[in-house]
Amino acid sequence: MSDSPFRRIKLDTHTLPGAPRFAAVEVRRITIAPDFHVGAHWHNGPVFGVIESGSVFFRVGDGEETVLHAGDTFYEPGVETISRFDATAEGVTFLAWFPVPPGVEPELTMGALEA
């Protein structure tokens, strides 16, 4: 055990395809009411997040569905369908980071991406 007054713990690492360049990172605190189902959606860029409280059903595309709880991190690839981000019976509050290139605002589009 160290006597250091702080600790750094890596929670997650995500490799971004195409080595994108970002001009800014927008950070949002988002709350979803209990049992609210967001529905399939996608973002115009990657989204990184951490659950602050509550929990959410999470699935990217046809991947494995998981339940994220307080302290869990997540990554939503840009321009890929997020098939589930649905609050459980306890609802959810999370922080999300939206890195954006120059002149671009983070966007969320409802529905699945067309193949």
N, C-alpha and C positions, 0 to 999 in steps of 0.2 A: 504494500500500500504506500502510495506516495503522500508526501506532506504538502503537495501543491494545493493552492486554494481553488483550482478549477480543474475540470476534466473535459477532454474532447473525445467524443465517441462518434465514429462514422456510422450512420444509420443506414445509408443506402448509396449506391453508385449507379448511374445510368449513362451509357454511351449513346451519344446523339449522332445519327447517321448524317453524313454530308458536312460535318464540322461547321454548323451554322454560326453566324456572327450576330451578336445581339447588341443593341444600343441601350436597352433599358430592361429592367425587370419590375413588373407590377406585382405587388403583393396584396392579396385580398383575404379577408376573413369572411367565410361563407357559412351560413346556417341553413339547414334543411329540416323542415318540420317532421315529426315522427310519421313513419309509414308513407312518406311522400316518395313517389317514383318519378325520377327525373325523365326517364326514357332515353332511348338511343340518341347520341349526339356526338359531335366532333368539334375540335378546336383548330384554329388556323396555325397553331404552333404548339410546342410541348407545354405541358403543365406538370409541375412538381408540387407535392403537398404533404401535409402531416395532419392527422386527425387530432384535434384538441380534446373533444369530448364526444360521447356517444359512439355510434358505429354505423357502418354503411356496407351494403352489398356492392362489390366492385368486380367488373369484368371488362377486359379490353377485347373487342372483336369476338372471336369464338374461343378465346382462351379460357383458362380455368377461373371459375368464380371463387372469390375469397370474401371474407368478412373482415373489414378493417376496423380496429378499435383505437382508442386514445393512445397516442404515441407511435402508431404505425405510419409509415410513409407510403406514398404512391407516386406513380409516374403515368401520365397519359400522353402517349406519343401524338405529335401533331398530325393532322389530316389522317386520322385513323378512328374508326367507330369505337366509342365507349358504349358498350351494350348495356352495362348496368353501373349506376352510381346512385343507388336507392337507399334512402334512410331506413334504418330498422325502427322498431317500435319506440326506441329511446331518442330518435332524431340524431343529428350529427352537426358538429361545428368543426370546421377545418380551416387551416391556412393554405393558400395556394399561391405559387409563384409562377408568373407568366412572363418568360423571357421573350422580348420582341425586337425585331430588327428596326432600323430607322424608318420612321413614318408609318409604322403599322400598329394598330390597336388590337388587343386580344379579342377574339370573337368566338362565340359558341353558336353552332348551327344545329338545330334539332333534326333528328332523323339519322338513318344510317347512310354512310357514304355509298354512292353507286359504284359498282365495280367497273 
